[in-house]
Amino acid sequence: MRNVSDVMYRIKELTVQANSDTMGKLDRESIAIEIESLRDQVLSLANTQDTSGNFVFAGSRVTQPAFAANAKGGIDYQGDQSRMQVAVGDNRRMNVNRPGSDAFIRVARDDGKGGKVGVGFFQALGDLAKAVRSSDRASMQRGIQEMDALQQGVSEATAQIGSDLNVVDAQKNVLDEVTLRLKTTLSAVQDLDYTEAITRMNRDQLALEAAQSSFAKISKLSLFNYLN
């Protein structure tokens, strides 16, 4: 997600540059090509797999890419909204995945009729590249605003993942302490010298009997009776 954020900042930087009056058609064509390349890079990151080959942003549909091209050439989210959880303590569970639709959000765009229409993350980036290539200043300005919304979604996802990682680290420390305590207790039991333990117990028992005997004698003294 940090890599995605870095790429998104670069795309916005290029768009602001392309929207400048100093840029000519050839300059904008070069910028559009770079934006398309960066969009493909984000798509690759969105389809990241873990060490087991599972697509990490696909929800529970981990065997297929989270995002893929549709028949019209657009990019659709193929995962679901499932959040898989694991126990990290006696009474604590946490998410081990994040649906791609939560990280790579849709943006609301004016439909030209006074309403709003949802636009997918990668469609918004593709439309931005087209706007730059055609020197459509109005669409470039709209794209800059949409980039802010897309970046906000990425930032919130990154923050949540960071928070989950902090929970994992804290819980790991707790479990390490419990494991150490149990190992110490087990070692004490396994290394117990039974002969020494029995001798110590007999010695403590004799001391207890002597103390009880002394108390019985002292309790018969008149001062003690008076105090009672």
KEVEXSE-37640 format. One line per 8 residues: number of its first residue (from 0); their letters; for each residue x, y, z of N, C-alpha, C. Coordinates in steps of 0.1 Angstrom, whole numbers, plus 5000, padded with zeros to 4 digits. Example, Ala and Ser with C-alpha at 12.3 -4.5 7.8 and 13.67 -1.06 7.14 Angstrom:
# KEVEXSE-37640
0) AS) 5132/4943/5078/5123/4955/5078/5132/4967/5078  5128/4978/5071/5137/4989/5071/5129/5000/5079
# end
This chain:
# KEVEXSE-37640
0) MRNVSDVM) 5008/4988/5000/5000/5000/5000/5009/5013/5000  5020/5012/5007/5029/5024/5006/5034/5026/4992  5037/5015/4985/5042/5016/4971/5031/5022/4963  5018/5018/4965/5007/5024/4957/5006/5039/4960  5007/5042/4973/5006/5057/4976/5017/5065/4969  5029/5060/4969/5040/5067/4962/5037/5069/4947  5031/5058/4941/5028/5059/4926/5017/5069/4924  5007/5069/4933/4996/5079/4932/5000/5093/4933
8) YRIKELTV) 5010/5096/4942/5015/5109/4943/5022/5113/4930  5029/5104/4924/5036/5107/4911/5026/5110/4900  5015/5102/4900/5004/5105/4890/4998/5119/4891  4996/5122/4904/4990/5136/4906/5000/5146/4902  5013/5144/4905/5023/5154/4902/5024/5156/4887  5023/5145/4879/5023/5146/4865/5011/5153/4859  4999/5150/4865/4987/5156/4861/4987/5172/4863  4992/5176/4874/4993/5190/4877/5003/5196/4867
16) QANSDTMG) 5013/5189/4864/5023/5194/4854/5017/5195/4840  5009/5185/4836/5002/5185/4823/4992/5196/4822  4986/5200/4833/4976/5210/4833/4981/5224/4832  4994/5225/4831/5001/5238/4830/5000/5243/4816  5000/5257/4815/4999/5263/4802/5012/5261/4794  5023/5258/4801/5036/5256/4794/5037/5243/4787  5028/5234/4789/5029/5221/4783/5023/5221/4769  5030/5215/4759/5024/5213/4746/5018/5200/4743
24) KLDRESIA) 5013/5197/4732/5007/5184/4729/5016/5172/4730  5029/5174/4725/5038/5163/4726/5042/5160/4741  5043/5171/4749/5046/5170/4763/5035/5162/4770  5023/5165/4767/5012/5159/4773/5011/5144/4769  5014/5141/4756/5014/5128/4751/5024/5119/4759  5036/5125/4762/5046/5117/4770/5041/5115/4784  5034/5125/4790/5029/5124/4803/5018/5114/4804  5010/5114/4794/4999/5104/4793/5004/5090/4793
32) IEIESLRD) 5015/5088/4785/5021/5074/4784/5026/5070/4798  5032/5079/4805/5038/5076/4818/5026/5073/4828  5016/5081/4828/5004/5079/4836/4998/5065/4834  4997/5061/4821/4992/5047/4818/5001/5037/4824  5014/5039/4823/5024/5029/4828/5023/5028/4843  5021/5040/4850/5019/5040/4864/5006/5033/4868  4996/5035/4860/4983/5028/4863/4985/5013/4863  4992/5008/4853/4995/4994/4852/5003/4989/4864
40) QVLSLANT) 5012/4998/4869/5020/4994/4880/5011/4993/4893  5001/5002/4894/4992/5001/4905/4983/4989/4904  4979/4985/4892/4971/4973/4890/4979/4961/4894  4992/4961/4891/5000/4949/4895/5001/4948/4910  5002/4960/4917/5003/4960/4931/4989/4956/4937  4978/4959/4931/4965/4956/4936/4963/4941/4934  4970/4934/4925/4969/4920/4924/4981/4912/4930  4986/4918/4941/4997/4912/4948/4993/4899/4954
48) QDTSGNFV) 5002/4889/4954/4999/4876/4959/5009/4874/4971  5004/4866/4981/5012/4863/4993/5021/4851/4989  5029/4846/4999/5038/4835/4996/5031/4822/4993  5018/4821/4995/5010/4809/4992/5004/4810/4978  5005/4822/4972/4999/4824/4959/4985/4830/4960  4981/4833/4971/4967/4839/4973/4968/4854/4970  4957/4859/4963/4956/4873/4960/4951/4880/4972  4959/4889/4978/4956/4894/4991/4945/4904/4991
56) FAGSRVTQ) 4941/4910/4980/4930/4920/4980/4917/4915/4974  4916/4901/4973/4905/4896/4966/4894/4891/4976  4895/4894/4988/4885/4889/4998/4887/4875/5000  4876/4867/4999/4877/4852/5001/4880/4845/4987  4880/4853/4976/4882/4847/4963/4897/4848/4960  4905/4841/4968/4919/4843/4968/4926/4836/4956  4919/4828/4949/4925/4820/4938/4925/4828/4924  4918/4839/4924/4917/4847/4912/4922/4861/4914
64) PAFAANAK) 4927/4868/4904/4932/4882/4906/4921/4891/4912  4924/4900/4920/4914/4909/4926/4908/4918/4915  4916/4922/4906/4912/4931/4895/4916/4926/4882  4907/4926/4872/4909/4921/4859/4901/4928/4848  4906/4927/4836/4899/4934/4825/4886/4928/4821  4876/4936/4818/4863/4931/4814/4863/4931/4799  4851/4927/4793/4850/4926/4779/4851/4939/4772  4849/4950/4779/4849/4964/4773/4863/4970/4774
72) GGIDYQGD) 4872/4963/4781/4886/4968/4783/4888/4975/4796  4877/4976/4804/4878/4983/4817/4883/4973/4827  4886/4978/4839/4891/4970/4850/4880/4969/4861  4876/4956/4864/4866/4954/4874/4872/4947/4886  4866/4949/4897/4869/4942/4909/4863/4928/4909  4870/4917/4910/4865/4904/4909/4864/4897/4923  4869/4904/4933/4868/4898/4947/4855/4900/4953  4854/4897/4966/4842/4900/4973/4845/4908/4986
80) QSRMQVAV) 4836/4910/4994/4837/4919/5006/4841/4911/5019  4844/4898/5017/4847/4890/5029/4859/4894/5036  4858/4894/5049/4870/4897/5058/4873/4884/5066  4884/4878/5064/4888/4866/5071/4895/4870/5084  4892/4863/5095/4897/4867/5108/4904/4854/5114  4914/4857/5122/4920/4847/5130/4921/4851/5145  4921/4841/5153/4922/4844/5168/4937/4848/5171  4939/4859/5178/4952/4863/5182/4953/4864/5197
88) GDNRRMNV) 4943/4859/5204/4942/4859/5219/4930/4851/5223  4928/4850/5236/4917/4842/5241/4904/4849/5237  4903/4862/5237/4891/4869/5234/4893/4880/5223  4903/4877/5214/4906/4887/5204/4908/4881/5191  4902/4887/5181/4903/4883/5167/4906/4895/5158  4913/4893/5147/4916/4904/5139/4916/4900/5124  4914/4910/5115/4913/4907/5101/4927/4904/5095  4928/4894/5086/4940/4891/5079/4940/4895/5065
96) NRPGSDAF) 4929/4901/5060/4929/4906/5047/4921/4919/5046  4921/4925/5035/4913/4938/5032/4908/4937/5018  4895/4937/5016/4889/4937/5002/4895/4948/4994  4898/4945/4981/4904/4955/4972/4895/4967/4970  4882/4965/4971/4872/4976/4969/4873/4986/4980  4878/4982/4992/4880/4992/5003/4893/5000/5002  4903/4994/4995/4916/5001/4994/4916/5009/4981  4911/5003/4970/4910/5009/4957/4896/5013/4954
104) IRVARDDG) 4892/5025/4960/4878/5029/4961/4873/5034/4947  4860/5035/4946/4853/5042/4935/4852/5057/4939  4850/5065/4929/4848/5079/4931/4835/5083/4925  4829/5093/4931/4816/5099/4926/4819/5110/4916  4813/5108/4905/4815/5118/4894/4801/5123/4889  4801/5136/4886/4788/5142/4880/4785/5135/4867  4772/5132/4866/4768/5125/4854/4763/5134/4843  4764/5148/4846/4759/5158/4836/4744/5160/4836
112) KGGKVGVG) 4737/5153/4845/4723/5155/4846/4719/5159/4860  4729/5164/4868/4726/5168/4882/4727/5157/4892  4731/5145/4887/4733/5134/4897/4747/5130/4897  4750/5119/4904/4763/5113/4905/4764/5099/4900  4775/5095/4895/4777/5081/4891/4790/5076/4896  4791/5064/4900/4803/5058/4906/4813/5054/4895  4825/5057/4897/4836/5054/4887/4846/5046/4894  4850/5035/4888/4860/5026/4894/4874/5033/4895
120) FFQALGDL) 4882/5028/4904/4895/5033/4906/4904/5034/4894  4904/5023/4886/4913/5022/4875/4907/5029/4863  4893/5030/4862/4887/5037/4851/4890/5052/4853  4890/5057/4866/4893/5071/4868/4908/5074/4864  4917/5065/4866/4931/5067/4862/4932/5067/4847  4924/5057/4841/4924/5057/4826/4919/5069/4820  4908/5074/4825/4901/5087/4820/4911/5098/4822  4918/5098/4832/4928/5109/4835/4939/5109/4824
128) AKAVRSSD) 4944/5097/4821/4954/5096/4810/4948/5101/4797  4936/5098/4794/4929/5102/4781/4928/5118/4781  4924/5123/4793/4922/5138/4794/4936/5145/4791  4946/5139/4796/4960/5145/4794/4964/5144/4779  4961/5133/4773/4965/5131/4759/4957/5140/4750  4945/5143/4753/4936/5151/4745/4937/5166/4749  4945/5169/4759/4946/5183/4764/4933/5188/4769  4924/5180/4774/4911/5184/4780/4913/5189/4794
136) RASMQRGI) 4914/5203/4794/4918/5209/4807/4907/5207/4818  4894/5207/4814/4884/5205/4824/4884/5191/4830  4887/5181/4821/4887/5167/4826/4900/5165/4834  4911/5172/4831/4923/5171/4838/4921/5177/4852  4914/5188/4853/4911/5194/4866/4902/5185/4875  4892/5179/4868/4883/5169/4875/4892/5157/4880  4901/5153/4871/4910/5141/4875/4919/5144/4887  4923/5157/4888/4931/5161/4900/4923/5159/4912
144) QEMDALQQ) 4910/5164/4912/4902/5163/4923/4899/5148/4927  4897/5140/4916/4894/5126/4919/4907/5119/4924  4918/5123/4920/4931/5118/4926/4931/5120/4941  4927/5131/4945/4927/5134/4960/4918/5123/4967  4906/5120/4961/4897/5110/4967/4903/5096/4967  4909/5093/4955/4916/5080/4954/4927/5078/4964  4935/5089/4965/4947/5089/4974/4942/5088/4989  4931/5094/4992/4925/5093/5006/4921/5079/5009
152) GVSEATAQ) 4915/5072/4999/4912/5058/5001/4924/5049/5004  4935/5052/4996/4947/5044/4998/4953/5047/5012  4953/5060/5015/4959/5064/5028/4951/5058/5040  4938/5057/5039/4930/5051/5050/4933/5036/5051  4934/5030/5039/4937/5015/5039/4951/5013/5045  4960/5021/5042/4974/5020/5047/4974/5021/5062  4967/5032/5067/4966/5034/5081/4960/5022/5089  4949/5017/5083/4943/5005/5090/4952/4993/5090
160) IGSDLNVV) 4959/4991/5079/4968/4980/5079/4979/4982/5089  4984/4994/5090/4994/4997/5100/4989/4995/5114  4977/4999/5117/4971/4996/5130/4970/4981/5133  4966/4974/5123/4965/4959/5125/4978/4953/5128  4988/4958/5121/5002/4953/5123/5007/4956/5138  5003/4968/5143/5006/4972/5156/5000/4962/5166  4987/4959/5163/4980/4949/5172/4987/4936/5172  4991/4931/5160/4999/4919/5159/5011/4919/5168
168) DAQKNVLD) 5019/4930/5166/5031/4931/5174/5029/4931/5189  5019/4938/5193/5016/4939/5208/5011/4925/5213  5003/4918/5205/4998/4905/5209/5009/4895/5209  5018/4896/5200/5030/4887/5199/5038/4889/5212  5040/4901/5216/5048/4903/5229/5041/4897/5241  5028/4898/5241/5020/4892/5252/5022/4877/5252  5020/4871/5240/5022/4856/5238/5036/4852/5242  5046/4860/5238/5060/4856/5241/5062/4856/5256
176) EVTLRLKT) 5056/4865/5263/5057/4866/5278/5051/4854/5284  5039/4850/5279/5031/4839/5285/5039/4826/5282  5045/4825/5270/5053/4813/5266/5065/4812/5275  5072/4823/5278/5084/4823/5286/5080/4819/5301  5069/4824/5306/5064/4820/5319/5061/4806/5320  5054/4800/5310/5051/4786/5311/5063/4777/5310  5073/4781/5301/5085/4774/5300/5093/4774/5313  5093/4785/5320/5100/4786/5333/5093/4777/5343
184) TLSAVQDL) 5080/4777/5343/5073/4768/5353/5075/4754/5350  5075/4750/5337/5077/4736/5333/5091/4732/5336  5101/4741/5334/5115/4738/5337/5117/4735/5352  5110/4743/5360/5111/4742/5375/5106/4728/5379  5095/4724/5373/5089/4711/5376/5098/4700/5371  5103/4701/5359/5111/4690/5353/5124/4689/5361  5130/4700/5365/5143/4700/5372/5142/4698/5387  5130/4695/5392/5129/4694/5407/5136/4682/5412
192) DYTEAITR) 5144/4685/5423/5152/4674/5430/5142/4669/5441  5136/4658/5439/5126/4653/5448/5131/4650/5462  5144/4645/5463/5150/4642/5476/5151/4655/5484  5156/4665/5477/5158/4678/5483/5145/4684/5487  5135/4683/5478/5122/4689/5481/5115/4682/5493  5117/4669/5494/5111/4661/5506/5118/4665/5518  5132/4667/5518/5139/4671/5530/5135/4685/5534  5133/4694/5525/5129/4707/5528/5115/4708/5534
200) MNRDQLAL) 5106/4699/5528/5093/4699/5533/5093/4693/5548  5101/4683/5551/5101/4677/5564/5107/4688/5574  5117/4695/5569/5123/4705/5578/5113/4716/5581  5105/4720/5571/5095/4731/5573/5084/4725/5582  5081/4712/5581/5070/4707/5589/5075/4706/5604  5087/4703/5606/5093/4702/5620/5093/4717/5626  5096/4727/5618/5096/4740/5622/5082/4745/5626  5072/4740/5618/5058/4744/5621/5053/4737/5634
208) EAAQSSFA) 5057/4724/5636/5053/4717/5648/5059/4724/5660  5072/4728/5659/5079/4735/5670/5072/4748/5673  5068/4755/5663/5061/4768/5665/5048/4766/5672  5041/4756/5668/5028/4753/5674/5029/4749/5688  5040/4741/5691/5042/4737/5705/5046/4749/5714  5054/4758/5709/5058/4770/5716/5046/4778/5719  5037/4780/5709/5025/4788/5711/5016/4782/5722  5015/4768/5722/5007/4762/5732/5012/4764/5746
216) KISKLSLF) 5025/4764/5748/5031/4767/5761/5029/4781/5765  5031/4791/5755/5030/4805/5759/5016/4808/5762  5006/4802/5755/4992/4805/5758/4988/4802/5772  4996/4794/5779/4992/4790/5793/4997/4800/5803  5006/4809/5799/5011/4820/5808/5000/4829/5812  5001/4834/5825/4990/4842/5830/4988/4855/5822  4999/4862/5818/4998/4874/5811/4991/4872/5798  4994/4861/5792/4987/4858/5779/4972/4855/5781
224) NYLN) 4970/4848/5793/4955/4846/5796/4949/4860/5799  4956/4869/5806/4950/4882/5809/4947/4889/5796  4957/4889/5787/4955/4896/5774/4943/4890/5766  4942/4877/5767/4930/4871/5760/4917/4876/5767
# end
